[in-house]
């Protein structure tokens, strides 16, 4: 686990798990390879779920199970346009119109794809 300090000076420990569903997952990897990035962890040990990519109706139950398996306190980051709203695929019959239709989201990161630095900034915004 990594200790993070918020701008207000609050410190907490977190571990990440990426539910990489599409191209945004590549940017997640770029972010966690940086020296100042938090560690990734197995799902049962992680307390931050990063959903990166298109959530489809078929993958929705797996997303929900991943959220339920997170360690407490649970946090979710929606990483990229597809995870936020369905992105360019929003009008498809099989695309969930944002991961927040399934699970609560703490921080949304815009972009297609977002830059790796955006993930690191979002981690500092977690409640």
N, C-alpha and C positions, 0 to 999 in steps of 0.2 A: 504494500500500500504506500501511497504517497501522501505527504502532508501538504495541504494547500492553504494559503492565506488569502482571505478576501480583502478587497480594498478597505473595508472597515476594520481590519485587523483580526477578524475571526479566523481561527484555524480549524481545519477538519481533515480527516483522512479519507481518501477515496481510491478506488480501483475501477478501471474501465472495462467494459465488455462491448465490443462492436458487433451489432447485428447488421453486417454489411450485405445489403440486398442488391446493390448495383454500383455504378461507377463512382459514387461518392465514397465508397469504401476504400478506394485507392488513396484519396486525400486523407482519410482517417489514418491509414498506415503511414503516410508522409508525416502526419502530425505526431504520432506516437514514437517515431524514430528520432525525434528531436531530443536533445539532451535535457531540456526542461519539462518534458512531457511526463504525465503520471504513468504508472505501470498499468499494463493490462492484466487481467486476472481471469481465472475460470468463472463461468457464470455464477455459480453458487457463492463465490467469494466477492464478486464485484458489487458495487452499490451505485454505479452509474452505467446506464444502458444508453449507448449511442446508436440510434437507428439511422442508418445512412443508405438511402435508396428508396426505390418504389415499394410500397407495401401493397401487395395484391390481396384479393379476397382469399386466395389459396394460402398465402403466407401469414395472414392475419392471426390464425390460432397459434402459430409458432411464436409470433411477436408477443402475444398475450402470455403464453407459457414462460417466455424468457423474462418478461417483467415480473411475473409471480415468483420466479426463482431467484430474483435479486436479493442480496443481503440488505438489511436495514442500515441506515435510512436510504430509501430508494430515490434515485434521481433519474430523469430521462432527458436526453438531448436529442432533438430532431435536427438532423444534419443534412441540409440541402432541400431544394425545391420539391423533389419527389416525396421525401418523407414529410415535409411540411403540408403540402396541398395535393399531391399527386403529380406535380410538375407538368411537363408537356403531355403526360398520359392521363391527366385528370378526367378526361371525357370517355375513357375506356370503360366498358361494362365491368371489367375485372379489377379495377384499381380502387383501393381505399382512398378516400379524399383527404388524406392526412392521418398520420399515426395517432393524433389526438382523438380520433374517432374510436380508438381502442383502449388507450392508456393515457394517464395524465402526463403532460409534457412540462418540464420546468423551463427549458430554454430552447428557442427556435433559432437556427442558423440559416440565413438566406444564402442563396447562390446555387449555381449549376455548373460545376460543383463549387462549394465554398473553399476558400483557401485554408491550408492547415492551421495557420495562425488564428483563424476564426474559432476553431475548436478549443484552442488553448485559452482564448479570451472568454469563451462560453463557460469553461470550467470555473473561472473566477467569478462568474455571475450566479452560480448555483446558490440556492437559499441555504 
